[in-house]
Amino acid sequence: NAGVTQTPKFQVLKTGQSMTLQCAQDMNHEYMSWYRQDPGMGLRLIHYSVGAGITDQGEVPNGYNVSRSTTEDFPLRLLSAAPSQTSVYFCASSEPDSSEGAFFGQGTRLTVV
Amino acid sequence: ELKVEQNPLFLSMQEGKNYTIYCNYSTTSDRLYWYRQDPGKSLESLFVLLSNGAVKQEGRLMASLDTKARLSTLHITAAVHDLSATYFCAVDEGSNYKLTFGKGTLLTVNP
């Protein structure tokens, strides 16, 4: 059981480039979320989805787009990368009212130069 | 806006000692999580606290939740080096999909 899989693990982008961070889960979870982790800031919610076709903004959504066409996949798109988006990105999945909490992927370390 | 404050942010302990990490939050919620993160790794779920007065224990770690005080604690008993990591608390705003995290406590256990 793979859980939550993120690709790529590492990425370097030039300012202005676009890219998509992939996230897939095989637990049939209804909820999926994207967080970014910066030193001394904890994790901050970027976007989340409560089901296929339903997404909403979190605390720091600017510069990012998401879509959820299937239960399994929740890609995060950077439209025009900026150095301020240099961060570690984590995808998570969970079930409503579950006693297990959220499961996190291994993370994508993104550097924008 | 929900705020989650952890303290201390840095904790250096000797092996064998006890200590407590505190997590205060600013809104009514009865769902709180503790995670552990090793350097360069993902987050590992430690405890899920779902009601006022909840207490959970795993090995040398014990977590509790007081929703009236809006406070959770993570108590470390007789620390060992393997507990060195960053510990995060996170408060659930929306039933498992909208977590607000504290800034984390970097715990270093010295021999």
Interface residues (C-beta under 8 A of the other chain):
Chain A: Y31 M32 S33 Y35 G40 M41 G42 L43 R44 L45 Y48 S49 V50 G58 E59 F90 A92 S94 E95 P96 D97 S98 S99 E100 G101 A102 F103 F104 G105 Q106 G107
Chain B: V4 L9 Y33 Y35 K41 S42 L43 S45 V48 L50 F88 A90 S95 N96 Y97 K98 L99 T100 F101 G102 K103 G104
